[in-house]
Amino acid sequence: MDRYARGPFNVGYEQRLDVAALRQKRIAKAQEQRRKAGLDALLVWKDENQRYLTDLRPQLITGKTTALNGALLVEGRAPILFCSGGERDRVDLTMPWIEEAHTIPIIEEVALVDGMVKDILGPVLRKYGLADAKLGLDESNTVFVKALQRHFPKLAIEDGDTPMLAARRHKLPEEIVLLEEATAIADAVTASATAAIAEGVRECEVAGEAMRTLFRLGGEYSHVMTPFVASGEHMAPPNRICGDKLIRSGDIVFIDIGAAFGGYFGDVARAVICGRPSDQQKRIYTAVYEGLMAGIAEMRPGRTNKDCTDAIVKAAGKHGLDGRFLSLFIAHGVGIGANEPPYIGETLPGAPTYEFEPGMVFAVEPLIWVPGVRGGGGVRLEDMVLITEGAPHVLSRASYDEKLMLG
């Protein structure tokens, strides 16, 4: 398998991604996990889960995730799509692998949801013998769940998200191809943002240049809905949006925008200096960089997420900054979900320890911030890392800022 982004176009001069084969492999993995969970069917509404099963790339409405499009997975059938009326004609004309589709309303208004469950979803459940089945549900509005319980009192609603997460946990070779392409675009997005940094430029202008590159190169979305460009004191503590603040000489400028391509996310972030850095800024940056390198070195089979966390914190401790990490996990899984389990460096109750396994992909993103530093004392660096049979493979290639390195 290639360890680089070969290019996303459907060319005739070399073998590239077989999207149809990938789709069938994903469905097979989801079916396997459904059976392991003892479920008769899976009904999914999360954007990443319905795309995993159907490949529908829909219009996304802010704040309406899990309320627009869904898919039902039953034994022996292609996934059944439930989609917005705005998508239905396109689905019928351009997605021949969808054998059965039903138009639904936004899952929000009580009367419409009740009608959908009674007259649209209900007949489908009965058709496939699911009226009294074990149905795995990943996520949905309470209104929908109550309507299901009202019209199908014998239906057992179970956890359907855990089986989907299990199916998505280890990436297929074809998924890694798409992750390489998404990461290459994310690198380009980061480079465009870095090139736009100058005294007198606003954070939102930097984000605008980055987003122009994202769409110019065929990216689908940024990694986060709110592109993250924070300069100077906006990174201590992190201001996780892009604002109207002017970038000034001596500011550390942080960029975390990323890119999605083919439904998969590349999550890359860099911090750069505008002008000349102070010694304190160099110390913080170097601690983060050395921590990132130490953590990545641990990411191989037989090692654990705790080993990775400990290595990152120990490296930062050499600079006296092991107690200055952001109160958030240090790394997260990434794939068709922009942010998904498993996690590294999670300190909240219940966080599990696990071993790294080939096919897992992470965005590793240590962040250290120190208050009271002129020009900002906050730094995060983020790279995409694939767990292999041997040494970790770093997908991202965006440059680090050598001006911010000690010595």
Residue pairs with C-beta under 8 A, 6 or more apart in sequence:
1 173
1 176
1 177
2 177
2 180
3 180
3 393
4 180
5 180
5 181
5 183
5 184
6 14
6 16
6 177
6 180
7 16
7 181
8 181
8 218
8 261
8 262
9 16
10 16
16 177
17 174
17 177
17 178
17 262
18 174
19 55
19 174
19 262
20 97
21 174
22 172
22 174
22 175
23 55
23 97
25 172
25 174
26 52
26 53
26 167
26 172
26 175
27 53
27 73
27 78
27 79
29 167
29 168
29 172
30 42
30 52
30 53
30 73
30 163
30 164
30 167
31 73
31 75
32 167
33 163
33 164
33 166
33 167
34 41
34 42
34 73
34 136
34 163
36 163
36 166
37 136
37 158
37 159
37 160
37 162
37 163
38 134
39 134
39 135
39 136
39 158
39 160
39 163
40 74
40 75
40 130
40 133
40 134
40 135
41 72
41 73
41 74
41 75
41 128
41 130
41 133
41 134
41 135
41 136
42 72
42 73
42 135
42 136
42 138
42 160
42 163
42 164
43 70
43 71
43 72
43 73
43 135
43 136
43 137
43 138
43 160
44 50
44 53
44 70
44 71
44 73
44 137
44 138
44 160
44 161
44 164
45 66
45 67
45 69
45 70
45 107
45 137
45 138
45 139
45 140
46 65
46 66
46 138
46 139
46 161
46 164
47 58
47 60
47 65
47 66
47 69
48 168
48 263
48 336
48 337
48 338
48 340
49 71
49 138
49 161
49 164
50 56
50 69
50 70
50 71
50 81
51 57
51 263
51 336
52 164
52 167
52 168
52 263
52 336
53 71
53 73
53 79
54 71
54 79
54 81
54 95
54 98
55 95
55 97
55 263
56 69
56 81
56 83
56 87
56 91
56 95
56 98
57 220
57 263
58 68
58 69
58 83
58 84
58 86
58 87
59 84
59 86
59 87
60 68
60 221
61 68
62 225
64 106
64 108
66 107
66 139
66 140
66 141
67 106
67 107
67 108
67 141
68 83
68 84
68 106
68 107
69 81
69 82
69 83
69 84
69 87
70 81
70 82
70 83
70 104
71 79
71 80
71 81
71 82
72 79
72 80
72 82
72 124
73 79
73 80
74 80
74 128
74 130
77 99
77 100
77 128
78 97
78 98
78 99
78 100
79 98
80 99
80 100
80 101
80 102
80 124
81 91
81 98
81 100
81 101
81 102
82 101
82 102
82 104
82 120
82 121
83 91
83 101
83 102
83 103
83 104
84 103
84 104
84 106
85 103
88 101
88 103
91 98
91 101
92 101
100 124
102 120
102 121
102 124
103 120
104 116
104 120
104 121
105 112
105 113
105 115
105 116
106 112
107 113
107 116
107 140
107 141
107 143
107 144
108 141
108 143
110 143
113 141
113 143
113 144
113 147
114 147
114 150
114 151
116 147
117 144
117 147
117 148
117 150
117 151
118 147
118 151
121 148
122 151
122 152
125 131
125 133
125 135
125 152
125 155
130 155
131 152
131 154
131 155
132 152
132 154
132 155
132 156
133 155
133 156
134 156
134 158
135 148
135 155
135 156
135 157
135 158
135 160
136 158
136 159
136 160
136 161
136 163
137 145
137 157
137 158
137 159
137 160
137 161
138 160
138 161
138 164
139 161
145 157
148 155
148 157
149 155
149 157
165 340
165 341
168 335
168 336
168 337
168 340
169 333
169 341
169 342
169 359
169 360
170 357
170 358
170 359
170 360
171 179
171 335
171 359
171 360
171 361
171 386
172 359
175 264
175 335
175 336
176 359
176 361
176 386
178 261
178 262
178 263
178 264
179 264
179 265
179 266
179 334
179 335
179 361
179 384
179 386
179 395
180 395
181 261
181 262
181 264
181 266
182 219
182 258
182 259
182 260
182 261
182 262
182 264
182 265
182 266
183 259
183 266
183 268
183 384
183 395
183 396
184 266
185 214
185 217
185 218
185 219
185 259
185 261
185 266
186 223
186 257
186 258
186 259
186 266
186 267
186 268
186 384
186 396
186 398
187 266
187 268
187 396
187 397
187 398
188 213
188 217
188 259
189 210
189 211
189 213
189 214
189 217
189 219
189 222
189 257
189 258
189 259
189 268
190 210
190 255
190 257
190 268
190 269
190 270
190 398
191 213
191 398
191 399
192 209
192 210
192 212
192 213
193 206
193 207
193 209
193 210
193 229
193 255
193 257
194 255
194 270
194 272
194 399
195 209
196 205
196 206
196 209
196 210
197 206
197 247
197 253
197 272
197 274
198 247
198 274
199 247
199 248
199 249
199 274
199 275
200 246
200 247
201 246
201 247
202 243
202 244
202 245
202 246
202 247
203 229
203 230
203 231
203 234
203 242
203 243
203 244
203 245
203 247
203 253
204 229
204 242
204 243
204 244
206 229
206 242
206 247
206 253
206 255
207 227
207 229
207 242
207 257
210 222
210 227
210 229
210 255
210 257
211 222
211 227
211 257
214 222
214 257
214 259
217 259
218 261
219 259
219 260
219 261
220 259
220 260
220 261
220 262
220 263
221 259
221 260
222 257
222 258
222 259
222 260
223 256
223 257
223 258
223 259
223 260
223 265
223 266
223 267
223 338
224 256
224 257
224 258
224 338
226 240
226 241
226 242
227 241
227 242
227 256
227 257
228 240
228 241
228 242
228 254
228 255
228 256
228 257
228 269
229 242
229 253
229 254
229 255
229 256
229 257
230 238
230 239
230 240
230 241
230 242
230 243
230 253
230 254
230 378
231 245
231 247
231 248
231 251
231 252
231 253
231 254
231 274
231 376
232 245
232 247
232 248
232 250
232 251
232 252
232 253
232 375
232 376
233 375
233 376
234 243
234 245
234 376
234 378
235 252
235 254
235 271
235 369
235 376
235 377
235 378
235 379
235 380
236 369
236 370
236 371
236 372
236 373
236 376
236 377
236 378
237 326
237 369
237 371
237 378
238 254
238 326
238 367
238 369
238 378
238 380
247 253
247 274
248 274
248 375
249 274
249 275
249 276
249 375
250 273
250 274
250 275
250 276
250 277
250 278
250 374
250 375
251 273
251 274
251 275
251 375
251 376
252 271
252 272
252 273
252 274
252 277
252 281
252 285
252 375
252 376
252 377
252 378
252 379
252 404
253 271
253 272
253 273
253 274
254 269
254 270
254 271
254 378
254 379
254 380
255 269
255 270
255 271
255 272
256 267
256 268
256 269
256 365
256 380
256 382
257 269
258 265
258 266
258 267
258 268
258 269
258 338
259 265
259 266
260 266
260 338
263 336
264 335
264 336
265 334
265 335
265 336
265 337
265 338
266 334
266 384
266 395
266 396
267 334
267 338
267 339
267 363
267 365
267 382
267 384
268 363
268 382
268 383
268 384
268 396
268 398
269 365
269 380
269 381
269 382
270 381
270 382
270 398
270 399
270 400
270 401
271 285
271 288
271 378
271 379
271 380
271 381
271 401
271 404
272 401
272 404
273 281
273 401
273 403
273 404
276 403
277 285
277 375
277 403
277 404
278 373
278 374
278 375
280 370
280 373
280 377
281 373
281 375
281 376
281 377
281 379
281 404
282 404
282 405
282 406
283 319
283 321
283 406
284 319
284 321
284 368
284 369
284 370
284 373
284 377
284 378
284 379
285 379
285 401
285 404
285 405
286 319
286 404
286 405
286 406
287 315
287 316
287 318
287 319
287 321
287 368
287 379
288 316
288 366
288 367
288 368
288 379
288 380
288 381
289 381
289 400
289 405
290 315
290 316
290 318
290 319
291 311
291 312
291 313
291 315
291 316
291 366
291 368
292 312
292 364
292 366
292 381
292 383
293 315
294 311
294 312
294 314
294 315
295 308
295 309
295 311
295 312
295 315
295 330
295 331
295 344
295 364
295 366
296 308
296 364
296 383
296 385
296 392
296 394
297 311
297 392
298 307
298 308
298 311
299 308
299 356
299 362
299 364
299 385
299 387
299 392
300 356
300 387
300 388
300 390
300 391
300 392
301 355
301 356
301 357
301 358
301 387
301 389
302 355
302 356
303 355
303 356
304 353
304 354
304 355
304 356
305 331
305 342
305 343
305 344
305 345
305 353
305 354
305 356
306 353
308 330
308 331
308 344
308 345
308 356
308 364
309 330
309 344
309 345
312 330
312 345
312 366
313 322
313 325
314 322
316 322
316 324
316 325
316 366
316 368
321 368
321 370
324 368
324 369
324 370
325 345
325 366
325 367
325 368
326 367
326 368
326 369
326 380
327 347
328 367
329 343
329 344
329 345
329 346
329 347
330 344
330 345
330 364
330 365
330 366
331 343
331 344
331 345
331 362
331 363
331 364
331 365
332 339
332 340
332 341
332 342
332 343
332 344
332 362
332 363
332 365
333 339
333 340
333 341
333 342
333 343
333 360
333 361
333 362
333 363
334 340
334 361
334 362
334 363
334 384
335 361
339 363
342 352
342 354
342 360
343 351
344 362
344 364
345 366
356 387
357 387
358 387
358 388
358 389
359 386
359 387
360 386
360 387
361 384
361 385
361 386
361 387
361 395
362 384
362 385
362 387
363 382
363 383
363 384
363 385
364 382
364 383
364 385
365 380
365 381
365 382
365 383
366 380
366 381
367 378
367 379
367 380
368 378
368 379
368 380
369 377
369 378
369 379
370 377
370 378
371 377
379 404
381 400
382 396
383 394
383 395
383 396
384 394
384 395
384 396
385 392
385 393
385 394
385 395
386 392
386 393
386 394
386 395
